[in-house]
Amino acid sequence: MTSKTLKNVRPMGGPVTDLHVAEGRFVASAPADAQVIDCGGSILIPGLVEAHTHLDKSLLGLPWYRNEVGPRLIDKIDNEREVKVSLGLDPRIQSERHAILAMSHGCTHIRSHVDVDTHHGLAGIEGVMATREKLAGMVDIQIVAFPQSGMMTRPGTAELMDEALAMGADLVGGIDPCGMEHDPKGHLDTVFDLAQKHGKPIDIHLHERDALGWFSMEEIIDRTEAAGMQGLVSISHAFCLGAPDRAQVAALQERLARNRIHILTTAPASAPVPAVKELHAMGILTGAGCDGIRDTWGPYGNSDMLEKAMQIGMRNNLRRDDEVELALDICTRGGAAIMGAEGYGLEPGCRADCVLIGGETLAEGVVTHTPRKLVLKGGNVIARDGTCVIEAP
């Protein structure tokens, strides 16, 4: 591993200085054999964190998919399950393509929800695990065993979830206990029982809106309290926190804060979103992700978490520089804390996972999100000028 001095760099947009790397971590003084990289006064931030995506299902590298899917959530889920077969989608190849694209944009940590169902079994888990192993040392990948097609509605899925967790999936996933499963008690009992059995955290998709979403969120909070899983539960999407009844939302957010339940937003244009300034003020850890990109659900997305920070800003009406910096914090430190990333940051002793970005200030870096000049993982270069050092399959 080559020691490095990042010369003429501005950590978090501050004054120009030099930072030093040895044995994969930032150190206080320059090693004798350091390779000097002149950063030309560019801003350095910690590695971007993609904390909610689906590596197993992107169509990157495949011919254009003509989307004619119905509008309901179940339409998209049922269609995708079938199209994976007709397209011959290989989750190992697709997850590697997706991860490499994220790395090219400065992503050093990824949390991926991976489908587990009775139609495809554990093929997605096996494929993403192979990508995680191949890219080890270049990007950290967490795998959420995700019952997208439901567990109560598809007998046998819970057993496959159990097997996925035993194989090495890192978290237990879940999905709309009422709207998708029509059995909130059965679904959430199963999710929390699996978490307790395997000693794994939880990350639940909650698309349900307004009162239905509030009910499911209360049930999640109740089980978190009962199981003593404070700090180990995340809720993804959480559209119900964007409801107009702010008094009801405030009461829920107080309970989320007390139980250290995290929120992961994808800042979609077509749904209510959690108010990130309120979450920040209450001390609720918030991360973000690009969700599915270029898949059978929709043609959008490029796995660029700087662009996602801009979208969070736009959806939350964040206009001041300090507010845009909050959006960036969600896409870096917030996601890293939720993922439990060890040694994350730019201080001496932290892992040298970092990104050079363009712009005079952090806010300008977010809104322009120019190609990343340099990306380091553990002190090693993984991307330059927007291109990963390894080619996608």
N, C-alpha and C positions, 0 to 999 in steps of 0.2 A: 504494500500500500504506500503510495507516494505522499509525502508530506507536502503541504501547500501553504503559500501565503497569498491571500486574496488582497491585492494591493489597490489602494484608491477605491475603496468601497464605502457605501453609506448604509450601515445597518438600519433598517426600518426608516429610511429617509433622513437619518441624522447626519452629523458632520462626517466628512471624509476621514477614513482611518484605514488601517490594515488589520485583517483577521487572519489567524493562523490555524492550521489543521494538522494534527498528527494522530496516527492510529485511528482515523475515522471520527475524531472529535475535535471540537474547537479547543484551543489551548491559549494560554496567556501570552506566550512569547514564541518567536519564530524558531522552528527546528533548524538545525544546521544545514540539513540537506533539502530544504523546502523548495519546491517548484513555485516560481513566482508567476502569478496570473494577474495582469493589470486589468482591473475592472472598469477603468475609465470614469470613475465617479458614479457608476450605476448603483441603484438601490438594491440591497440584499434583504430578502425576507426568508423566514423558515419555509421548508417545503410545503407546497399546497396540499390540502387534504381533501380527497374525494370520499366523503363519509356516507354517501348513499347512492349506489349505482347497481347495475345488473350486468356483470361482465359476461355472463353465459349466453346472452341473447342478442347482442348487437349484430347487425347485418353488415358491418364494415367489411369491405373487400369483396362483397358479393354483388351480383347484378342488382340494379334498382328494383326495389320491391314496390309494386303498385298497391297502395293501401285503399281498400274499399270496405273497411270494417265498420260495424255498427257503433252507435254512440255510447252504449252502456259499458260499464267496467267488465261485466261478465262476457260481453261480446269480444272484447279485446283478449281476455284471458283464454277463452275457448278457441278463438282463432289462432292465437300464438301456439297453443299446445299442438294443433294440427299442422300448422305451417312449418314448425321445426322439422317435422318428418318430410314434408314435400320438398323442402329446400335442402334437406340433408345437412342441417346445421350441426357443426362440430363444436361443442362448447369449449374444447381445449384451444382450437385455432381462433375462435371468435374472442375468447377471453384474453388471449395473448395480444391480438390486434388492438383490442380496446385498451388494455393496460399500457401498451407501448404508446398509443396516442396520448393517454393521460400523462405519461412520463415526459413526453415531448413538450407538454405545456407546463411542466414543473411540478407535477404531482409525485410525492414521495410516499404517500400512504393512501390506501384504498380500502373501503369497507364495501363488500359486494354481497347483495342478496342473491342467492342461487336457488333456482326452482327445484323443489322436491315434490314429485307427484307420482301417481300410480301409472301414468302413461309413459313417462320417461325414466322412472326410477331414480337412480342416483347418478345418472350420466353427467348431469350438470356439475354436481359436487366433484366428481372424479376429474372432469375436464378443468375446472378452475383450480383444483388442488395441484394438477400437473403444471398449470401456468404459475401458480404460487411458487412451486419448487424451482421451476426453470428461471424465474426472475428474482429468486431470493438474493438479497444483497443489493438489488437495484430498485425495488419497491416493496413495501410491506403490504401484504394483502390479508385482510380479515374476511372470513367467509361466514355468512349468515345462512343457515338452513331455512329456506323460505317456502312455506306451503301455499304458493300462490293460488292454486286451484281449490284450496280448502282442505281441512282435515275431517271435519264432521260430515261434510258433503261427499267425501271420497274415502270410504273405509279402506284402511291399509296405509294411508299416508302417515299417520302418527307413528306407525312402526318404522316406516322409512326415515322419518325425521330422527327417531331414536338411533337408527343405524348411522345416519349422516353425522350425528354428533359424536358417536363412538369412533367414527373414521377420522375425525379431526376438524369438523366444522367448529367455528369459534363461538357462535351465538345461536340462540333459538329465535327464529322469526315467527311472525304471526300476521294475520290479515283480518280486516274488518269483521269483528266477532258477530255483529248483527247483520249488516248489509250483505256480506258474502256468505257467512257460515249459518246465519239464522239460529245460532245456538251460542250466545255469549258465554254462558257458564261452561259448557262443554269445551269450547275452543280455548278460553283463557285458563281453565283448569289444566288442560293438556299442555299448553305452553309453559305454565309455571311449574308443573310437575316435571317436565323434561329439563327445565333449567335447574331445578333442585337436584334431580337425579345425576346430571352430568356436571354440575357446578359451573354452569355457563351463564353469561349475561343474556339479556333479551333485547330484541329490537323489533317492534311491531309496526307494520303498515296500518295507519288509521286514516282512510279517506273519508270516513263518514262525517257528515256536516251537521252543524247546529245541534239540536237536542239529541239526536241519535248518537252523534259523536261524543257529546258530553256524557251521555250514559255509559258508553263504552270506556271513555277515559276514566270515569269514576271507578268502574270495575277494575281497570288496570291499576289504578292507584290503591284501591282497597287490597288487592292481592300483593302489591309491592310491600305495603305495610305489614300484612299478615305473614309474608315469607321473609321479612327482614332483608329485602333486596334493595334497600336504598342505595343509590349510586350505581346500580347495575341494570337499570331499565331505561331504554330509549323508545321514544315514539316518533316514527317517521311520518312526514306530511302534516299530520295534526291540523287538518283544514278547519276543524271545529273551533280552533282558537282564533280564527279570523272572523268569527260570527259577529254580527252587529251588536248583540247584547253583551256589552263590555262588562257589566256587573257580574253576569254569570261566568264569563271568561276569567275575570279577575279572581273569583273564588276558586276556580280550577287551577289557575296559575299559582295561587298560594299553596295549594296542596302539592302541586308538582315541585315547587321549590322546597317545601318541607321534606319531601321524600327523595330529593335529588334525582328526579326523573328528567332525563335529557330530551331535547327536541332537535330533530333533524328536518330541515326544510329544503325543498327543491325549488321554491319560489316560482311555481308555475304561473303562466299568464291567465289560465282558464279556471282557477279555483281560488277560494279565500286562502290567505296565508297567515301564519302566526306573526304577531307584531314583535319583531326582533328587539326593538328598543325596550318594550315592556319586559320581555324575557331577560334581557341584559340587566335591567334595573332591579329585577327580583333575584338575580344570581342564578338563573336557570341556564345551565350549559347548553349552548346552541351550536350545532354544526350544520353542514350543508352538503349537497351532492347534485350531480347532473341527472340523476335517475337513469332511465333507459335512454340510450342515444342511438339514432339511426336503426330503429328496430321495427317490429310489426305494429307497435303502438303508434309510432309517429316518426316522421323523417328528420326531426331536428336533433341538434346537440353535437358537441365536438369534444366533450370531456375537458374543457378549459375552465378551471376553477376561478381564474381571475375574471373571466366573462360571467361566471355564475355570481361572483361577488357584485358585479355591476347589476345583474338582474335582481339580486336581493335588494340592492339599493333602490332600484326603480320600483319594485313592488311594494316597498316600505316607505316610499317618498323620502329617502335619505339624500339630502342635498348638501349639507355642510360637510367640510372636509373630515371633521371628526366622525361624522355619521358614516361616511363612505369607508373610513378606516375601521369602523365597527363591522361593516359587511366583510371586509378583508379578514378581520380577526375571526369571524365565524368560519371562514374558509381556510383558516390556518390553525390557530391555537384552540379554537373551540372544538373543531373536529378532532384534533390531535388529543385533547383531553378526554373526549368521549371515547375515543379508541384506546385510551390508556397508553399512548405512545411514550416510550421511555426516552428520557433525555432530549425532549423536543425544545428547540429554541436556538438562540445565537450566542448564548453566554458560554464562557469557558466550562468545559465538562459536558456540554450538550453534544449530541450527535451532529456531525456536519452534513445535515440534510437541509439544503438551502437553494434559493433561486435568485438569479439576477433578473430584475425587471426594468423596463424602460420607464421614463417619466421623471419629472422634477420632484414630485411628491408622491406619497402613497396613493392619494386620491387619483392623481393623474395616471399612475400605473394601473389602477383598477379600470378606469373608464376607457383608456386607450388599449389596454391589454395587448401590447405589441408582442411579437414572438420572443420567447424567453432566451436571453443571451447565453445563459449557462445554468445548468442544473447539476447539483452534486447530491449524491446519496452516500452517506458514510465517508465523505471526502473524495469519492470517485466521481468522475464526470459521467453522467448518464444521458445528457442532451446538450446540444449547442445550437444556438440560433433557430430554435423551434423544431429541431430534428433529433430524434433519439439516436443513440450510438449503435443500437441494434435495429435490424430491419424486421418489420412484421412479416409473418408467414403469408 
